[in-house]
Amino acid sequence: MSTARATDAPHATHALGAADGARVGAAERYLRMLTENAGPRMLLDVRYRTEECGLARIFLPATSNVAASTIESIGSRTDVYVGCALRVRRRGTRDDIAPTALLWADCDTPESLAALAAFAFKPTMIVASGSPAHTHAYWTLTHPLGTDELESANRRLATALGADPRCADAARILRPPGSWNFKHTPPRPVELLEYTSARYRPAELFAALPLEPARPAADRSPPALRREDDPLQQIKPTHYIRLLTGKAPGRDGKIECPFHDDNTPSLHVYDTPEQGWACFGCKTPDGRPRGGDIYTFASLLWLTGQSRDVPLRGRDFTDLRARLEDTFRITRDRGPDRTHRELADDTFPGLEL
Ligand SMILES: [Zn+2]
């Protein structure tokens, strides 16, 4: 196992201030909204940014009474995100989503904020994410929805409000209030702006929403993750290539290419996920050097035939992503007490390899 500490950024001290008590309160109120219908084994999916491994993950029991302070503690030193829907097992895919009585929308433009303010159904909670205009609105429902229905309702909400449609997926993770947004220097607080006890009957809310535009059957693939939201695309190439091939790049940043007969290490492993990797000794069928990101690397490694060379879509892509998520699993099968102790010790779990 290799461990990675959460961002031990010098600016993290900005995050610790006199208002800490109030901030735990915000995280607590937020979790109360997320977990109010929680069954005994349901889990909060919590991710946090680490310097080395992108987003690490822990699952906390939804009924844990230290979840809020754990999240607040992590969130005082690094970006932290929580799955809006609870999980039924220690995995974060669409198949692991619990029935959920909560809808959400990411209003990220002045126009969508205006639409939100004018919307007849006042959100149960409004959270400012710390980036300009980015506001997360939540609506508590009287009855839980299944995953398909939940995503459909979120998409219709996004359409009604002009909100970001990519945040409609059931596996979405968002910043909890009481944490800090470290995209900015100094970090900005993620703030609980409004909280009410409003809850809505799904049928009433749905009646007020525009219908979803019909989508062609071929487009039933899950919505693509934004790069910054995709934990797999946060992993550094040196790390994923070492894990997937067992080879560590040399001082020149190269390894022997697993995709062609390579005597001299010629596959370049770059520093950032955006740069990815490239091998100039390999050619795609249309004559370009092979290269790309974690997905292209894994599909070349794991798939056969022409599926290696076409961008994967739909089920093929979902399967590849699931396999990568399993491979880079950041799950820790431990209870909240242990988590809390580790936090108190100032040690953070990273990827467990
Ligand atoms: Zn090659």
Residues whose N, C-alpha, C, O or C-beta is under 5 A from the ligand:
A	BS01	ZN	C257 F259 H260 C279 G281 C282
